[in-house]
Structures are given as C-alpha cells and as structure tokens.
Amino acid sequence: MAKKKSVPTATPAKAGSNGKANSGKAGSPNFKTAASNRKAFFDYEILERYEAGIALTGTEIKSIRAGMVDLSDGYARARDGEMWLFNTYIAPYDPASQFNHDPRRPRKLLLHRSEIQELVSAIAEKGLTLVALRVYIKRHVAKVELGLARGKRQYDKRRAIINREMDQEARRALGTAR
C-alpha cells in the first residue's frame, strides 16, 4: 500500500513513473491531484514521503473528486496501532443534503503495520511530524501523500524567501537580455 521515497531537500519532487510515492504522471488519465499543501513546503523540511490510502465515505470521495479539500493544517498521528489523518477539511457534498459527512472528522489511513511502526518510532525519537502534502486520485482510488517533516526555524524561512526572490530576479534579467 504505502511506499516511501527519500527526499534530500525540502523541494517537492516531480511526478515520475518509478513506483514510489509520486508514481503516475500529472498529465496521465489515471492520476489527478485534488489538493496540495503548499504551506507545508514552506513551514517544514520534508525528509521522506509516504503514500497511503484513505478510508472514506461516499460523499467524501465525491467531494475529493470535485477538488473540495483543504490540507493546510492536516497531519497524521498514530492512535491504537492505526494511523489517522486529522485536521483536514473535506467540504460537504451539496447534492447529498442530509446524508453528508462531518467535514473535519479524523480519517483512517491505510498503511501496513510495519510502516506504521516505522513512522511512530521516527516521530517519537527524532521529534518529527507527519504532515499531509497532497490528496490525489490514482487509478480511481483516493490517496494521500504524507511527509515525514522537521519544522523550519524562522531564519530558514527567511533564507528560503531570499533565495526565491533572487531566483526570480535572475530569471527576469535573463528574460530581458534576450
């Protein structure tokens, strides 16, 4: 089920077809990103990525397919030997009326037991956190990409902003030189 991919830097890896957490190309018909957590890449240094399935109700999957998902504060935590996704908002599906789901309910993640134990030990020992990076549909099944992350310090965030602005200025200079 879940596969991990080591990522040496905090930048998101491009989608490839290597069978890892980012398998499937963004333009392929069996892969569609429903939501992405861009703030996580700014606030955290992503060390490893994991792919997990999500246990959903019928109205939740319809909302995800419509792209009505917010991952801005989403994180995963182990509870009773299972991994759960907290603080993600999946908007109610309008046509469902009274049979809708709770938008902020915890959702069970589908991972192998060995992967759960590995994640729990990494989180406990190293002071890391497990953040939701994106939700996508892969071969008609909803998946979530989790990132084993370390929080950035304020000066790291400032450095990232400075580097981004310098890159933009360099691109602009190259664009006007042509």
N, C-alpha and C positions, 0 to 999 in steps of 0.2 A: 504494500500500500504506500507507505511514506518512504520517500527517498531523500537522501541528504546530498547537498553539494557544498563543498568548501568554497568560500568566497574570501579572498585575501584582503579586499578593500571594501569600503563602505558603499561603493557604487553598485547599482543593480546590474546583474548580469543579463546579457541579451538572451533571448529565447533561442534554444538550439534543439537539435534532434538527437541528443546523446543519452536519453533515457534518464536524465537527472531531474531535479526539481523543476527546471524550466523547460521540460521537453514539450515539443509541439511548437510550431511557428505561429507567430501572432496573426499571420495572414491566412493560415490554413483553415479549412472549413470545420475541423473538429476541435478548435481551440479559440475561446473567446474570453477576454478579460472583462469581468463585470465591474470590479472596483480595485483601486490601488491606493496604498497608504504612503503617499509621498512624504508626509511629515516624518515617518519612521526613519527614512534615509537621512534626514537632517538631524534628528534627535539621537540616533543610535548608530553605532558602528556594527554592521551586520557581519557576524563571524561565520555562521553556517546557515543554510536554508534547508527546510524540510517541506515536503508536500504531504498533506493529509486530507482525507475525505471528511465531509461534514454530514452529520445526521440531521436531516431537515424534514419539515412538514411540507405538504403540497403547496400551500400558499407562499411559503418561504422560497421554494425553488422558483416559483413563478416570478416573485419579486426580484430574485437574483438574476434571472434571465432578462428581466427588464432593466437591469442595472441600478436598481434602487437599494444600494448598500453603502454604508458608511463605516470605514475601518479606522477612523482617526485615533481612537483610544483603545482599539482592540488588542487583547493579549490572551495568552493561553496559560493555564495553570493545571497542575495535577490535583485530582480530588478522588479519593478512594480507589487508587490504582488506574484511573481513567484520566484522559486529557480533555479539558473543557475550554471552550472559547468564550471569553467574557467581553462585555462592553462593545460588542459590535451591533450596529443598528441595521436591521433589515426592515425596510418600510412595509407597512401593511399593504396587502394586495387589494386594490379597490373593488374589483368585481366579487370578492369573496364575502363582503358585508359582515355578517355576524359570525362567520366561521373563520375569522382571521386569527393570526398568531400574535403572541406578545413580541413586539419589535426588539426588545433588549434582553430576551431570555438567554441564559447560558446554553450553548450548543455543544454537543458531544463531538469530539474529533476522533476519527477512525485511524488509529495508529497501531502498529504491532507492539506487543507488551515490552519487547526488548528495546524498542525505540523510546517508549515512554520512560522506562527505567534509565536509559542513557540521558535523556533530556532532564529528568528530575535530578540526577546526580550532577550534571553540568550546571544546572541552575543553582543548586544548593552549595556546591563547592566554590564556584568561581564568581558568584554574585551576578550572574547574568539574568536576562529576562527573555521571554519568548513572545515576540510581537507578531501580529498579523500583518503581512506585507501586501498581499493581494488575494482576491477571490476570483476564480475563473471557472469556466465550464470546459471540461476536457472529455471528449467522447461522450457527451450528454450527461456527464456527472459533475456535480459541483465539488471543487477542490479549494483548499486554502493553502497559501504558501506562508509558512511561518519562518521567522528569522530568529536565530539564537543571537542575541544582541547585547552589547555593552553600551551603557549610556555615555554620550559625549559630554565633555566638560564645556563650559561656556567659551573658553578660549579656542577650543577645537571648532566650535560652531562659527566663531568669528573668522577663523582661518579659512574655513570652507567658503564663507561668503566672499572673502577677499580673493581667493583663488578663482571662484566662479566669475567675479567681476573682471578679473584680469584676463581670463579666457574670452569673455565677451568682447572686451576692448581689442584683443588681438585679432579676433575674427572680424570685427568691424574694420580694423586697419587693413587686413588682408583683402577684405571685400572692396574697399575704396581704392586700393592700389591697382586693381585690375583694370 
